[in-house]
């Protein structure tokens, strides 16, 4: 991305046009504290029929691995 603020503004404008009340961004990073909770949540089948939640546990914890 050559101009992140340009894309941020484009996305926020489009979100507003579509009727979203708010739109925000945050950095992607490794979810160290959340890892045990997510693993426990999945092991207890709290994800119901959302089978995709079981896929790629490592990528769910670290979005940098998804790309």
MODELLER restraints for C-alpha pairs under 7 A, 6 or more apart:
rsr = mdl.restraints
at = mdl.atoms
rsr.add(forms.Gaussian(group=physical.xy_distance, feature=features.Distance(at['CA:12:A'], at['CA:23:A']), mean=5.90, stdev=0.5))
rsr.add(forms.Gaussian(group=physical.xy_distance, feature=features.Distance(at['CA:15:A'], at['CA:23:A']), mean=6.64, stdev=0.5))
rsr.add(forms.Gaussian(group=physical.xy_distance, feature=features.Distance(at['CA:28:A'], at['CA:63:A']), mean=6.05, stdev=0.5))
rsr.add(forms.Gaussian(group=physical.xy_distance, feature=features.Distance(at['CA:29:A'], at['CA:62:A']), mean=5.85, stdev=0.5))
rsr.add(forms.Gaussian(group=physical.xy_distance, feature=features.Distance(at['CA:29:A'], at['CA:63:A']), mean=6.46, stdev=0.5))
rsr.add(forms.Gaussian(group=physical.xy_distance, feature=features.Distance(at['CA:30:A'], at['CA:61:A']), mean=5.58, stdev=0.5))
rsr.add(forms.Gaussian(group=physical.xy_distance, feature=features.Distance(at['CA:30:A'], at['CA:62:A']), mean=4.31, stdev=0.5))
rsr.add(forms.Gaussian(group=physical.xy_distance, feature=features.Distance(at['CA:31:A'], at['CA:61:A']), mean=5.10, stdev=0.5))
rsr.add(forms.Gaussian(group=physical.xy_distance, feature=features.Distance(at['CA:31:A'], at['CA:62:A']), mean=6.40, stdev=0.5))
rsr.add(forms.Gaussian(group=physical.xy_distance, feature=features.Distance(at['CA:35:A'], at['CA:61:A']), mean=6.42, stdev=0.5))
rsr.add(forms.Gaussian(group=physical.xy_distance, feature=features.Distance(at['CA:42:A'], at['CA:54:A']), mean=6.82, stdev=0.5))
rsr.add(forms.Gaussian(group=physical.xy_distance, feature=features.Distance(at['CA:47:A'], at['CA:53:A']), mean=6.85, stdev=0.5))
rsr.add(forms.Gaussian(group=physical.xy_distance, feature=features.Distance(at['CA:59:A'], at['CA:65:A']), mean=5.34, stdev=0.5))
rsr.add(forms.Gaussian(group=physical.xy_distance, feature=features.Distance(at['CA:59:A'], at['CA:66:A']), mean=5.44, stdev=0.5))
